[in-house]
Structure formats: structure tokens, C-alpha cells
Amino acid sequence: MKLEEYAFHMGSLMANFQSLEFSLRAFLQNQPDARPIGIPYGQDVYATLIGEEIAESELSSYDSLGELIKKYNQIAEERGLTKVDPTLVDVRDALAHGRISAPIEGAHMRLIKYSRPKNGRVTVTFNAVLSEDWFRAEKGRAVGALMSVAKSQSDSRRETEI
């Protein structure tokens, strides 16, 4: 795979993960027991300054992708909605915290993630060849999850309108 193709696939996969996280947050924010957004109506959220404090909400919480998926899946289970595969977190975390490299003669990059050290030793927790097929499969999983959350959001809106 050429470097340009690698960059395209990596960028689109990361964008899919970011979209999934925001969609999960928006879904959770629209639940009846959600905390208020914390920004006065009409205030431009993008105009908040560095150092400015706002109330914590589902949109601004420090919840990890794994925590968001867990919260979403609890609601999905109760309502008979399609759950999000929690193993997507493993891929996203490997991309964020893993090491990517390739041998000089290698055709593909490899992504390897290690555990936190224990007694001076680490364990390999993720190891994947970043081939075009791998990128396509992982992007498909992320987009599938994103579509499930979007459908759940739409179904939830319809239920409240009825």
C-alpha cells in the first residue's frame, strides 16, 4: 500500500471513530435522565475559551469510548436496539496508544500495542497488519456501529413523538 493510501485509510478510520463517539454522546444527551448541556441556550459552544468552565454533561464528560459504549449498550439492551460491539475500543485504543512501524522491505505497516508494565514485563495486547483489507473491515465495523446509533437515535425520537 502506498503512503497516500495508508494516510487516507488511517484518516478515515479515525474520523469514523470520532463520529461514533460523538453520536454516542448525542444519543446519551437526548435521554430523559441526561444532565443538562451546561451552556446557556443561544450561546455558541465553539466560542468557549480555554480555561472557561461549564457544567459537565453527556457531551462534555470525560467518559472514554468504552464507557460510552457500555452506557449505550445498557439502554440498547433495555429497548431491544442493536448494540455496539465493544471490541471497537480495542482497535481505537491500539491506534491511539500502539506502535506503528514496518520492516524496511515490508509491504505493510503493523500496529502493535502493549499492556502496562508489570514486574518489568509487558504483554502484547494488539497486533495487526495494516493492510487495505484490514482498514476496510475496521472502517466497516465502525460505520456499522455509527449507523446503529443513528438508527437508535431516530427510533427514540419517534417513540417520544407518538
N, CA and C atoms as a LAMMPS dump frame, in Angstrom:
ITEM: TIMESTEP
0
ITEM: NUMBER OF ATOMS
486
ITEM: BOX BOUNDS ff ff ff
-5.0000000000000000e+02 5.0000000000000000e+02
-5.0000000000000000e+02 5.0000000000000000e+02
-5.0000000000000000e+02 5.0000000000000000e+02
ITEM: ATOMS id mol type element x y z
1 1 1 N 0.849 -1.17 0
2 1 2 C 0 0 0
3 1 3 C 0.896 1.235 0
4 2 1 N 0.563 2.184 -0.846
5 2 2 C 1.327 3.426 -0.91
6 2 3 C 1.029 4.283 0.32
7 3 1 N 1.966 5.163 0.639
8 3 2 C 1.829 6.021 1.81
9 3 3 C 0.556 6.865 1.744
10 4 1 N 0.191 7.357 0.572
11 4 2 C -1.023 8.163 0.418
12 4 3 C -2.264 7.342 0.745
13 5 1 N -2.28 6.077 0.304
14 5 2 C -3.42 5.196 0.6
15 5 3 C -3.494 4.9 2.1
16 6 1 N -2.342 4.644 2.699
17 6 2 C -2.277 4.406 4.14
18 6 3 C -2.833 5.622 4.891
19 7 1 N -2.397 6.811 4.513
20 7 2 C -2.852 8.034 5.177
21 7 3 C -4.362 8.211 5.007
22 8 1 N -4.88 7.926 3.832
23 8 2 C -6.319 8.022 3.588
24 8 3 C -7.084 7.07 4.491
25 9 1 N -6.668 5.802 4.507
26 9 2 C -7.372 4.806 5.326
27 9 3 C -7.272 5.13 6.814
28 10 1 N -6.087 5.539 7.272
29 10 2 C -5.916 5.871 8.683
30 10 3 C -6.795 7.07 9.057
31 11 1 N -6.782 8.084 8.221
32 11 2 C -7.59 9.275 8.497
33 11 3 C -9.074 8.978 8.505
34 12 1 N -9.536 8.184 7.557
35 12 2 C -10.974 7.901 7.513
36 12 3 C -11.395 6.988 8.663
37 13 1 N -10.527 6.063 9.077
38 13 2 C -10.857 5.22 10.226
39 13 3 C -10.935 6.056 11.503
40 14 1 N -9.982 6.952 11.693
41 14 2 C -10.012 7.819 12.878
42 14 3 C -11.249 8.724 12.853
43 15 1 N -11.598 9.237 11.692
44 15 2 C -12.798 10.07 11.573
45 15 3 C -14.047 9.264 11.914
46 16 1 N -14.087 7.995 11.504
47 16 2 C -15.224 7.143 11.841
48 16 3 C -15.334 6.951 13.352
49 17 1 N -14.201 6.748 14.017
50 17 2 C -14.217 6.596 15.471
51 17 3 C -14.664 7.886 16.158
52 18 1 N -14.214 9.025 15.666
53 18 2 C -14.634 10.298 16.249
54 18 3 C -16.133 10.52 16.044
55 19 1 N -16.635 10.174 14.873
56 19 2 C -18.065 10.305 14.603
57 19 3 C -18.879 9.376 15.503
58 20 1 N -18.383 8.156 15.689
59 20 2 C -19.075 7.212 16.562
60 20 3 C -19.135 7.75 17.984
61 21 1 N -18.009 8.254 18.481
62 21 2 C -18.001 8.786 19.849
63 21 3 C -18.978 9.943 19.988
64 22 1 N -18.981 10.87 19.042
65 22 2 C -19.911 11.998 19.142
66 22 3 C -21.356 11.524 19.057
67 23 1 N -21.643 10.562 18.191
68 23 2 C -23.01 10.046 18.067
69 23 3 C -23.475 9.38 19.352
70 24 1 N -22.581 8.639 20.004
71 24 2 C -22.917 8.032 21.29
72 24 3 C -23.222 9.112 22.323
73 25 1 N -22.397 10.154 22.349
74 25 2 C -22.621 11.259 23.294
75 25 3 C -23.958 11.959 23.009
76 26 1 N -24.258 12.201 21.747
77 26 2 C -25.523 12.855 21.381
78 26 3 C -26.71 11.973 21.766
79 27 1 N -26.603 10.675 21.526
80 27 2 C -27.667 9.752 21.913
81 27 3 C -27.895 9.821 23.422
82 28 1 N -26.81 9.73 24.188
83 28 2 C -26.925 9.761 25.647
84 28 3 C -27.444 11.11 26.14
85 29 1 N -27.047 12.192 25.471
86 29 2 C -27.514 13.531 25.855
87 29 3 C -29.012 13.666 25.652
88 30 1 N -29.578 12.944 24.695
89 30 2 C -31.011 13.03 24.393
90 30 3 C -31.868 12.092 25.24
91 31 1 N -31.265 11.416 26.213
92 31 2 C -32.035 10.54 27.094
93 31 3 C -32.712 11.37 28.179
94 32 1 N -33.866 10.907 28.665
95 32 2 C -34.612 11.698 29.66
96 32 3 C -33.828 12.011 30.936
97 33 1 N -32.906 11.147 31.331
98 33 2 C -32.16 11.366 32.573
99 33 3 C -30.799 12.024 32.347
100 34 1 N -30.561 12.549 31.155
101 34 2 C -29.272 13.186 30.846
102 34 3 C -29.108 14.489 31.616
103 35 1 N -27.86 14.783 31.944
104 35 2 C -27.552 16.064 32.593
105 35 3 C -27.752 17.19 31.573
106 36 1 N -28.142 18.373 32.039
107 36 2 C -28.266 19.499 31.102
108 36 3 C -26.921 19.775 30.416
109 37 1 N -26.978 20.303 29.227
110 37 2 C -25.762 20.546 28.436
111 37 3 C -24.811 21.491 29.157
112 38 1 N -25.301 22.457 29.89
113 38 2 C -24.427 23.32 30.669
114 38 3 C -23.999 24.585 29.962
115 39 1 N -24.486 24.782 28.772
116 39 2 C -24.196 26.009 28.029
117 39 3 C -25.54 26.694 27.797
118 40 1 N -25.67 27.939 28.185
119 40 2 C -26.959 28.621 28.019
120 40 3 C -27.444 28.571 26.567
121 41 1 N -28.76 28.438 26.426
122 41 2 C -29.36 28.398 25.098
123 41 3 C -28.939 29.632 24.311
124 42 1 N -28.532 29.406 23.084
125 42 2 C -28.138 30.505 22.207
126 42 3 C -26.659 30.835 22.264
127 43 1 N -25.949 30.336 23.287
128 43 2 C -24.506 30.596 23.369
129 43 3 C -23.783 29.656 22.412
130 44 1 N -22.844 30.184 21.697
131 44 2 C -22.068 29.412 20.73
132 44 3 C -21.061 28.534 21.475
133 45 1 N -21.272 27.209 21.422
134 45 2 C -20.39 26.272 22.116
135 45 3 C -18.949 26.404 21.614
136 46 1 N -18.8 26.792 20.37
137 46 2 C -17.459 26.902 19.785
138 46 3 C -16.736 28.176 20.222
139 47 1 N -17.457 29.059 20.901
140 47 2 C -16.85 30.303 21.361
141 47 3 C -16.319 30.199 22.792
142 48 1 N -16.465 29.026 23.428
143 48 2 C -15.941 28.882 24.792
144 48 3 C -14.419 28.987 24.748
145 49 1 N -13.885 29.67 25.735
146 49 2 C -12.454 29.945 25.773
147 49 3 C -11.704 28.896 26.575
148 50 1 N -10.456 28.71 26.272
149 50 2 C -9.616 27.811 27.056
150 50 3 C -9.589 28.333 28.483
151 51 1 N -9.842 27.456 29.432
152 51 2 C -9.886 27.834 30.838
153 51 3 C -11.285 28.13 31.341
154 52 1 N -12.223 28.333 30.437
155 52 2 C -13.612 28.608 30.827
156 52 3 C -14.246 27.314 31.339
157 53 1 N -15.022 27.405 32.411
158 53 2 C -15.683 26.239 32.975
159 53 3 C -17.146 26.211 32.558
160 54 1 N -17.623 25.002 32.275
161 54 2 C -19.039 24.772 32.002
162 54 3 C -19.444 23.534 32.798
163 55 1 N -20.738 23.316 32.946
164 55 2 C -21.227 22.139 33.661
165 55 3 C -20.949 20.878 32.845
166 56 1 N -20.663 19.802 33.552
167 56 2 C -20.44 18.524 32.884
168 56 3 C -21.767 18.008 32.349
169 57 1 N -21.734 17.483 31.136
170 57 2 C -22.913 16.878 30.512
171 57 3 C -22.45 15.62 29.783
172 58 1 N -23.374 14.976 29.112
173 58 2 C -23.008 13.783 28.333
174 58 3 C -22.058 14.175 27.193
175 59 1 N -22.205 15.393 26.691
176 59 2 C -21.351 15.859 25.604
177 59 3 C -19.956 16.233 26.085
178 60 1 N -19.843 16.75 27.308
179 60 2 C -18.556 17.25 27.786
180 60 3 C -17.874 16.336 28.804
181 61 1 N -18.497 15.22 29.142
182 61 2 C -17.925 14.336 30.161
183 61 3 C -16.594 13.761 29.694
184 62 1 N -15.846 13.262 30.646
185 62 2 C -14.537 12.666 30.356
186 62 3 C -14.658 11.171 30.065
187 63 1 N -15.89 10.685 29.848
188 63 2 C -16.107 9.262 29.58
189 63 3 C -15.305 8.806 28.373
190 64 1 N -14.701 7.65 28.501
191 64 2 C -13.953 7.06 27.396
192 64 3 C -14.93 6.442 26.395
193 65 1 N -14.43 6.071 25.237
194 65 2 C -15.271 5.406 24.247
195 65 3 C -15.856 4.128 24.836
196 66 1 N -15.066 3.389 25.593
197 66 2 C -15.558 2.162 26.215
198 66 3 C -16.701 2.428 27.182
199 67 1 N -16.589 3.487 27.972
200 67 2 C -17.656 3.844 28.912
201 67 3 C -18.913 4.285 28.169
202 68 1 N -18.735 5.028 27.081
203 68 2 C -19.888 5.468 26.29
204 68 3 C -20.604 4.281 25.664
205 69 1 N -19.838 3.337 25.127
206 69 2 C -20.439 2.138 24.529
207 69 3 C -21.178 1.344 25.594
208 70 1 N -20.595 1.216 26.774
209 70 2 C -21.247 0.471 27.859
210 70 3 C -22.581 1.123 28.227
211 71 1 N -22.598 2.446 28.374
212 71 2 C -23.838 3.162 28.698
213 71 3 C -24.873 2.982 27.583
214 72 1 N -24.427 3.144 26.345
215 72 2 C -25.333 2.982 25.209
216 72 3 C -25.896 1.566 25.173
217 73 1 N -25.013 0.566 25.331
218 73 2 C -25.447 -0.834 25.249
219 73 3 C -26.441 -1.199 26.344
220 74 1 N -26.342 -0.581 27.515
221 74 2 C -27.327 -0.825 28.58
222 74 3 C -28.71 -0.354 28.132
223 75 1 N -28.762 0.82 27.524
224 75 2 C -30.036 1.35 27.018
225 75 3 C -30.52 0.501 25.852
226 76 1 N -29.609 0.138 24.958
227 76 2 C -29.972 -0.683 23.8
228 76 3 C -30.563 -2.015 24.25
229 77 1 N -29.974 -2.615 25.264
230 77 2 C -30.475 -3.895 25.801
231 77 3 C -31.904 -3.735 26.327
232 78 1 N -32.147 -2.673 27.081
233 78 2 C -33.471 -2.43 27.651
234 78 3 C -34.526 -2.199 26.573
235 79 1 N -34.129 -1.58 25.476
236 79 2 C -35.088 -1.195 24.432
237 79 3 C -35.084 -2.121 23.223
238 80 1 N -34.281 -3.156 23.245
239 80 2 C -34.228 -4.08 22.114
240 80 3 C -33.575 -3.488 20.882
241 81 1 N -32.622 -2.564 21.099
242 81 2 C -31.913 -1.929 19.994
243 81 3 C -30.621 -2.69 19.698
244 82 1 N -30.059 -2.445 18.542
245 82 2 C -28.786 -3.068 18.175
246 82 3 C -27.677 -2.492 19.037
247 83 1 N -26.888 -3.376 19.642
248 83 2 C -25.774 -2.947 20.485
249 83 3 C -24.559 -2.611 19.634
250 84 1 N -23.638 -1.864 20.221
251 84 2 C -22.362 -1.531 19.589
252 84 3 C -21.324 -2.536 20.089
253 85 1 N -20.542 -3.062 19.18
254 85 2 C -19.504 -4.038 19.519
255 85 3 C -18.428 -3.364 20.367
256 86 1 N -18.274 -3.792 21.621
257 86 2 C -17.284 -3.143 22.487
258 86 3 C -15.833 -3.396 22.071
259 87 1 N -15.584 -4.378 21.198
260 87 2 C -14.202 -4.619 20.759
261 87 3 C -13.694 -3.52 19.831
262 88 1 N -14.586 -2.626 19.39
263 88 2 C -14.126 -1.468 18.616
264 88 3 C -13.172 -0.618 19.451
265 89 1 N -13.349 -0.638 20.766
266 89 2 C -12.474 0.113 21.667
267 89 3 C -11.039 -0.39 21.559
268 90 1 N -10.876 -1.699 21.405
269 90 2 C -9.527 -2.268 21.292
270 90 3 C -8.786 -1.685 20.087
271 91 1 N -9.493 -1.557 18.978
272 91 2 C -8.882 -1.015 17.76
273 91 3 C -8.551 0.464 17.95
274 92 1 N -9.526 1.227 18.458
275 92 2 C -9.301 2.655 18.67
276 92 3 C -8.159 2.898 19.653
277 93 1 N -8.122 2.127 20.738
278 93 2 C -7.054 2.295 21.723
279 93 3 C -5.694 1.893 21.152
280 94 1 N -5.676 0.854 20.323
281 94 2 C -4.417 0.457 19.687
282 94 3 C -3.919 1.564 18.762
283 95 1 N -4.829 2.194 18.033
284 95 2 C -4.433 3.302 17.164
285 95 3 C -3.908 4.479 17.98
286 96 1 N -4.514 4.715 19.139
287 96 2 C -4.119 5.856 19.971
288 96 3 C -2.839 5.593 20.763
289 97 1 N -2.631 4.357 21.196
290 97 2 C -1.542 4.079 22.129
291 97 3 C -0.547 3.03 21.65
292 98 1 N -0.775 2.497 20.457
293 98 2 C 0.113 1.462 19.942
294 98 3 C 1.3 2.025 19.195
295 99 1 N 2.114 1.123 18.688
296 99 2 C 3.292 1.491 17.893
297 99 3 C 3.047 1.012 16.467
298 100 1 N 3.278 1.893 15.5
299 100 2 C 3.103 1.544 14.102
300 100 3 C 4.453 1.628 13.424
301 101 1 N 4.822 0.546 12.753
302 101 2 C 6.095 0.511 12.032
303 101 3 C 6.04 -0.6 10.991
304 102 1 N 7.079 -0.661 10.19
305 102 2 C 7.184 -1.712 9.179
306 102 3 C 8.655 -2.009 8.955
307 103 1 N 8.957 -3.252 8.594
308 103 2 C 10.342 -3.542 8.221
309 103 3 C 10.695 -2.792 6.933
310 104 1 N 11.957 -2.563 6.699
311 104 2 C 12.386 -1.809 5.521
312 104 3 C 11.812 -2.415 4.247
313 105 1 N 11.844 -3.715 4.132
314 105 2 C 11.323 -4.373 2.926
315 105 3 C 9.836 -4.701 3.031
316 106 1 N 9.184 -4.325 4.124
317 106 2 C 7.79 -4.702 4.345
318 106 3 C 6.83 -3.942 3.453
319 107 1 N 5.772 -4.633 3.05
320 107 2 C 4.753 -4.021 2.206
321 107 3 C 3.699 -3.306 3.046
322 108 1 N 3.561 -3.701 4.305
323 108 2 C 2.508 -3.138 5.151
324 108 3 C 3.053 -2.704 6.503
325 109 1 N 2.403 -1.694 7.029
326 109 2 C 2.688 -1.268 8.383
327 109 3 C 2.047 -2.278 9.335
328 110 1 N 2.561 -2.338 10.538
329 110 2 C 1.994 -3.213 11.565
330 110 3 C 1.727 -2.37 12.802
331 111 1 N 0.597 -2.632 13.442
332 111 2 C 0.187 -1.939 14.654
333 111 3 C 0.29 -2.908 15.829
334 112 1 N 1.115 -2.543 16.794
335 112 2 C 1.296 -3.377 17.98
336 112 3 C 1.063 -2.514 19.216
337 113 1 N 0.277 -3.038 20.141
338 113 2 C 0.023 -2.343 21.408
339 113 3 C 0.448 -3.262 22.543
340 114 1 N 1.002 -2.65 23.577
341 114 2 C 1.481 -3.391 24.745
342 114 3 C 0.678 -2.99 25.977
343 115 1 N 0.649 -3.891 26.948
344 115 2 C -0.007 -3.613 28.226
345 115 3 C 0.853 -2.681 29.063
346 116 1 N 0.292 -2.232 30.168
347 116 2 C 1.087 -1.507 31.162
348 116 3 C 2.105 -2.496 31.724
349 117 1 N 3.268 -2.021 32.106
350 117 2 C 4.277 -2.942 32.637
351 117 3 C 3.881 -3.499 34.005
352 118 1 N 4.245 -4.738 34.205
353 118 2 C 4.05 -5.389 35.496
354 118 3 C 5.298 -6.208 35.774
355 119 1 N 5.988 -5.835 36.843
356 119 2 C 7.242 -6.506 37.204
357 119 3 C 8.262 -6.44 36.069
358 120 1 N 8.308 -5.295 35.39
359 120 2 C 9.28 -5.112 34.323
360 120 3 C 8.956 -5.839 33.03
361 121 1 N 7.733 -6.347 32.888
362 121 2 C 7.318 -7.089 31.686
363 121 3 C 6.039 -6.478 31.118
364 122 1 N 5.881 -6.563 29.812
365 122 2 C 4.657 -6.129 29.149
366 122 3 C 4.116 -7.291 28.33
367 123 1 N 2.835 -7.215 28.027
368 123 2 C 2.179 -8.227 27.21
369 123 3 C 1.696 -7.565 25.926
370 124 1 N 1.842 -8.253 24.812
371 124 2 C 1.282 -7.756 23.554
372 124 3 C -0.233 -7.898 23.656
373 125 1 N -0.951 -6.783 23.513
374 125 2 C -2.411 -6.8 23.619
375 125 3 C -3.102 -6.592 22.271
376 126 1 N -2.343 -6.187 21.268
377 126 2 C -2.916 -5.964 19.939
378 126 3 C -1.792 -6.096 18.926
379 127 1 N -2.063 -6.783 17.821
380 127 2 C -1.064 -6.951 16.775
381 127 3 C -1.798 -7.172 15.461
382 128 1 N -1.724 -6.214 14.559
383 128 2 C -2.439 -6.318 13.287
384 128 3 C -1.61 -5.735 12.154
385 129 1 N -1.712 -6.37 11
386 129 2 C -1.113 -5.847 9.778
387 129 3 C -2.092 -4.829 9.212
388 130 1 N -1.622 -3.617 8.971
389 130 2 C -2.487 -2.543 8.495
390 130 3 C -2.604 -2.59 6.966
391 131 1 N -3.209 -3.645 6.493
392 131 2 C -3.426 -3.826 5.052
393 131 3 C -4.7 -3.104 4.634
394 132 1 N -4.893 -2.978 3.364
395 132 2 C -6.112 -2.344 2.867
396 132 3 C -7.344 -3.125 3.323
397 133 1 N -7.257 -4.457 3.303
398 133 2 C -8.378 -5.288 3.764
399 133 3 C -8.687 -5.028 5.238
400 134 1 N -7.641 -4.907 6.064
401 134 2 C -7.853 -4.645 7.486
402 134 3 C -8.545 -3.296 7.67
403 135 1 N -8.034 -2.263 6.991
404 135 2 C -8.651 -0.941 7.108
405 135 3 C -10.106 -0.978 6.674
406 136 1 N -10.388 -1.624 5.562
407 136 2 C -11.769 -1.682 5.06
408 136 3 C -12.682 -2.4 6.056
409 137 1 N -12.199 -3.495 6.628
410 137 2 C -13.004 -4.245 7.597
411 137 3 C -13.271 -3.407 8.851
412 138 1 N -12.251 -2.748 9.367
413 138 2 C -12.424 -1.961 10.59
414 138 3 C -13.28 -0.723 10.336
415 139 1 N -13.11 -0.099 9.175
416 139 2 C -13.971 1.048 8.848
417 139 3 C -15.417 0.575 8.723
418 140 1 N -15.622 -0.595 8.156
419 140 2 C -16.971 -1.153 8.038
420 140 3 C -17.607 -1.398 9.401
421 141 1 N -16.818 -1.912 10.34
422 141 2 C -17.336 -2.138 11.697
423 141 3 C -17.686 -0.82 12.374
424 142 1 N -16.82 0.181 12.232
425 142 2 C -17.07 1.481 12.861
426 142 3 C -18.288 2.16 12.238
427 143 1 N -18.397 2.131 10.926
428 143 2 C -19.55 2.749 10.256
429 143 3 C -20.827 1.988 10.602
430 144 1 N -20.763 0.664 10.697
431 144 2 C -21.931 -0.127 11.094
432 144 3 C -22.423 0.278 12.473
433 145 1 N -21.488 0.465 13.408
434 145 2 C -21.849 0.9 14.758
435 145 3 C -22.448 2.298 14.723
436 146 1 N -21.85 3.181 13.948
437 146 2 C -22.35 4.545 13.815
438 146 3 C -23.779 4.543 13.27
439 147 1 N -24.046 3.717 12.281
440 147 2 C -25.392 3.633 11.704
441 147 3 C -26.397 3.077 12.717
442 148 1 N -25.975 2.119 13.534
443 148 2 C -26.855 1.57 14.576
444 148 3 C -27.237 2.642 15.578
445 149 1 N -26.27 3.445 15.999
446 149 2 C -26.549 4.519 16.963
447 149 3 C -27.469 5.554 16.32
448 150 1 N -27.214 5.898 15.076
449 150 2 C -28.066 6.875 14.383
450 150 3 C -29.495 6.364 14.267
451 151 1 N -29.651 5.081 13.952
452 151 2 C -30.993 4.498 13.862
453 151 3 C -31.666 4.494 15.225
454 152 1 N -30.916 4.172 16.27
455 152 2 C -31.474 4.188 17.622
456 152 3 C -31.917 5.591 18.001
457 153 1 N -31.128 6.589 17.626
458 153 2 C -31.476 7.986 17.902
459 153 3 C -32.783 8.345 17.199
460 154 1 N -32.9 7.934 15.957
461 154 2 C -34.096 8.204 15.17
462 154 3 C -35.305 7.479 15.762
463 155 1 N -35.123 6.209 16.151
464 155 2 C -36.212 5.432 16.746
465 155 3 C -36.653 6.05 18.075
466 156 1 N -35.695 6.537 18.86
467 156 2 C -36.022 7.161 20.148
468 156 3 C -36.85 8.426 19.946
469 157 1 N -36.511 9.199 18.933
470 157 2 C -37.272 10.429 18.645
471 157 3 C -38.707 10.081 18.261
472 158 1 N -38.87 9.035 17.43
473 158 2 C -40.208 8.629 17.011
474 158 3 C -41.045 8.181 18.196
475 159 1 N -40.406 7.451 19.152
476 159 2 C -41.139 6.983 20.328
477 159 3 C -41.649 8.146 21.155
478 160 1 N -40.878 9.207 21.282
479 160 2 C -41.32 10.337 22.101
480 160 3 C -42.387 11.161 21.381
481 161 1 N -42.453 11.065 20.063
482 161 2 C -43.463 11.804 19.303
483 161 3 C -44.814 11.11 19.33
484 162 1 N -44.804 9.811 19.539
485 162 2 C -46.065 9.017 19.485
486 162 3 C -46.887 9.194 20.73
